[in-house]
């Protein structure tokens, strides 16, 4: 009985959240929702770092956390990245999400998932996405034609800043979108878990490219150097031939492509 009670309590923790989400049914089932959700969450996560980039040139206490402190983000650079993101969402992401909307109607179960299950599923999704992108990324660096044709756009800036996270061409945008969409489907995740995974995935991608190494950054909170974070990915943009995994470090260690940041 105690196990049953514990399980019920675990589910009830997120039930109110899920009931609120389901109450937004008209928005959730709109063909516009996925693209707008993705864009708004992404820009919302980028905004604090954009503000920091504006202030860093005059504030030494912010600049000291920049991984490449001698670089500066200009309005032109920021505008170029924003326009690329808007273009990708309108021309590629929105039409595909509409097709998916017609192909697979949205269905939301009444019961919320348990909190522990959500956490485990999100971690599993991140690990699966990390593996998928590592392989894609490694191949697109090792094959010169693939790099020049598809991936070079993302490497326009050797010093990363938050808005570079989605500065990429059509093929890369669609590939990463596919990996992000297929991972929770492969693991049969609850729709709430899927939404939370998308949010976490977007945040980690923005943080990876933010160009700052704060004491509270994810890679400092995850022990044993298992998570690379912004220093890990900034080195990839600077050196090109290392640190291909987006988040975790184990695949780069296994393949001998890990380059440690001086943190």
SULUR-V580163 format. One record per backbone hydrogen bond with DSSP energy under -1.0 kcal/mol. NH is the residue of the N-H (numbers start at 0). CO is the residue of the C=O. Records with the same first field share a line. If there is no record, write none. Layout:
NH=CO + CO
This chain:
4=0
5=1
6=2
7=3
8=4
9=5
10=6
11=7
12=8
17=13
18=14
19=15
20=16
21=17
22=18
23=20
27=23
28=24
29=26
32=29
35=31
36=32
37=33
38=34
39=35
40=36
41=37
42=38
43=39
44=40
45=41
46=42
49=45
50=46
51=47
52=48
53=49
54=50
55=51
57=54
58=54
61=58
62=58
63=59
64=61
65=62
66=210
70=67
77=73
78=74
79=75
80=76
81=77
82=78
83=79
84=80
85=81
86=82
87=83
88=84
89=85
90=86
91=87
92=87
93=88
95=91
96=92
97=93
98=94
99=95
100=96
101=97
102=98
103=99
114=9
117=113
118=114
119=115
120=116
121=117
122=118
123=119
124=120
125=121
126=122
127=123
128=124
129=125
130=126
131=127
132=128
133=129
134=130
135=131
136=132
137=133
138=134
139=135
141=137
142=138
146=142
147=143
148=144
149=145
150=145
151=146
153=150
154=151
155=152
163=160
164=161
166=163
167=165
172=168
173=169
174=170
175=171
176=172
177=173
178=174
179=175
180=176
181=177
182=178
185=181
186=182
187=184
188=183
193=189
194=190
195=191
196=192
197=193
198=194
199=195
200=196
201=197
202=198
203=199
204=200
205=201
206=202
207=203
208=204
212=64
216=213
219=216
220=216
221=217
225=222
227=246
232=228
233=229
234=230
236=232
237=233
238=234
239=235
242=256
248=225
252=248
253=249
254=250
256=251
262=260
